[in-house]
Amino acid sequence: MNNPNQQSHRSQNPTGYRGFTLVEVLTVMAIIAVLMTAGAIGIGNLNGGKGTTSAVATCESLFEEARTIAVSKRCKARVMVNAIDPANDDYLRRVVIAHEKINADGTVAPDTWVISSRGYDMPKGAYFSSKYSSLDAGGAINETTLTGADIKTDYQGKYFYYEFNGEGIFDDAGASFVVGSGIRPNGQEPKTTKSAARDFAGFVIWRNGRTSTFRTPDQIKNPDLPSGDSIFEF
């Protein structure tokens, strides 16, 4: 004979399984939140790596373009990195090519510079590192102040630069150009975080203008390169 109580119970829970408790639901939600946070951090680091890779590839092509200009115009040409104002968005991100002015009669106006293009802005979060870049002898990267009637106001100011002579020769052979992922809160100097402390890339420039890309950050061979133990400035 059927038990009426058993029939009543089955009608209320036909599957025979109990539902999730509130504690179980909250536990699952907490685990999902942790996984989403970890994923977001991983995606952020991946995007930072893509930014430095893209910046390095484009800047290598700019060095080749600067050398071509130097040879074709028989004048000095420079690859220059904007270091004018930390408050500006293009600070340490905009790379331009400049060359000595060519007069109407075809002669070169020594040390009178003109910008050859609007320049290239590195991806957001990618910055030129003057600290980790160096000349062949290990010295600091060249600096100059770009001024003159031939330079637009927005482009006037301080720059880091690499120079080719009129024969397309790079005199500081062995110098390095290094880019890193960083943050720049409130117009300050760029800094890199623990999660992106090793996200640096770059290349070496040789005498003939050719470049060799660093395959790993360790090839940069700079003793001050971030190790990931703390926050470092560029």
N, C-alpha and C positions, 0 to 999 in steps of 0.2 A: 504493500500500500504506500502510495506517495505521501511524503511529508509535506504538508502545506507550507511550513516555514522554509523548507529548502526551495520550493518552487518560488516563493516570494523573493528569496535572496537572489536566485538566478535571474529573475525578471528585472531586478534592479542592476545587476552586473552580469549581462549575458556572456561576456568573454571569459569571465572567471579570473581576470587579472585586476589587481588593485591599481589605482592611479598614482602619479608622482606626488610626493609630499612637497610642501613649500620649501623645506630645507634642500631637497634634491634639486628643485628648479633653480634656486638661488646659487647652488654650487655650480651647476652647469653654466649659468649666466656668467659667473665669475671666471670660469675657465675660458669661456669664449672671449671675454673682455681682455684677458691676459694674452691670448693668442692673437687677437686683433692688434693689440699694442705692439707686440713683438713683430708682427708682420709689417706694421706701419714703419717701424724703425728700420727694418730690413729694406723696405722699398725706398726709404729716404736715403739710406747709404748707397743703394744701387744707383739711384738717380744722381747722387753726388759723384760716383765713379764714372758714370756716363758723361757728366758735365766736364770733368777734367780730361777725359779721353777725347771728347769732341774738341775742347779748347786746344789741346796739344796738337791734334791733327791740323786744325786750321792755322794755328800759329806757325807750324812748320812750313805751310804753303806761303805764308806771309814773308818768311825769311827768303824763300826762293824768289818771290816777287820783288823784294827789295834788292836782291843781288842782280836780278834781270834789269831793273831800273838803273842801277849803278853802272852796269856794263853798257847799256844802250845809250845813256846820256853822258857817259864818261865823267861822272861826278860821284861824290859821296852820297850814300843812301843809308837810312837808319830805320830799324824797327823800334818803335817807341811805345812804352806803356804809360798810360795816364796815371800820374801821382799828384794831381793838382789839388783836389779837395776831398777829404774823407766824407764830407756830407753829401757829395754827389753820387748818384747810382753807378756811374761808370768808373769810379775810382778803382784802380788796379784791375779793371775788367776791360777797358777799351784799349785796343792795340791799333796803332796807326803807322803808316809808312811815310817818311819825309825824305826829301832829297834837296841838295843844294839848288838854288834858283839858277835857271838858264836864262841869260840875257837875250834880248832881241837879236843880237848879232851872233848868237850861238855860243858865246863864252860863258864860263861858269862864274857865278858870284860866290866866292868862297865864304863858307859859314853863314850864308843867308838861306834860310830854310823855307820850304813850302811843303804843305801836306798834299800827298798825292791822291788820297781818297778819304771817304768819311770814316773809315776805320771799321774794326770788327769788335763787337761786344761779346765777351765770353758768356757762357750760360750763367744763369743766376746761381750764386753759391760757389762759383769758380773764380779764383783770384790769382794773379801773378804774385809769386813769393820772392821778394828781393832778399829775404833772409836766407833762403835755401838755394837760390840761384847764385852763381859765382863766375868770376872770370877765370881764365886759365891758371893764373897764379894763385887762385883762391881769394882774390880781393873782391871788394864790393862792386856791384854793378854800376856802370857809368850813370851819372845823373846830369841833367841839363835843364835849363829854363827856356822854353820856346816862346819867343816874342817876335814882334816885327809887324810891319804894315801888311805883309803877305799872309799873316796868320790870323784867322778869325778869332774874335774875342773868346769864344767858348773853348778854343783849343790852346789858348795861351796859359803857360804855367809850367810846373815841374813835371819831368818825365824821366823814367829809366830808359836807357837805350843801348842798342847793339848796332855797330856800324860796319858797312862795307866801303872799301875805297873805290876809286874810279875804274879799277880793273876787276872789280867783283871779288876782291880778296877780303876775307874776314881776319883782321889782324889779331884778334883775341881768340885764336883757335883753341878749342877745348872748353870754352865758356859754356855754362849750362843755363837753360831756360826752364824754370820749374813752376808748375801750377798746382794749387791745392784746393780742396773743398773746405769752406769755412762759413762763418756767420759774421755779420757786421752790425751789431745792435746800435741803434741811435747814432749812426754815422761815425762809429769808432773804427780803429784799425781792425782788419779782419783777424779772427781767431778761429782755431779749429777745435772741435770737441773731441771727447774721448772716443765716441763712436766712429769718427772719421779721421782719427789721428794719423792713420797711415795712408790716407787717400791723397797721395801726392804723385804727380807724374811729370814728365818733361823730356828734354832731349839735349844733346850736346851739339854745338855748332863747330864745324871744322873749317880749316883755312879756305877751302874751295867753296864754302857756303853750304855744303851738304850737311845733313843732320842725322844723328843716331838717337833713336828713342830709347828711354829707359824702360826695361821690361818689368822691373820691380822697384819699389821705393828704395831698397837697399843699394841699388846701383847708383843712386844719386851721390852716395859717399860723402854725406855731410854729417859730421858728428852731432849736430844739433837737431837732426831730423826727429820729429815726434815719435815717441815710443808707445804712446797710448796711456801713460800713467797719469797724465794731467792735461790741462788745457794749455795750448801753446799759441803764441802770436806768430804772425807771418813775418 
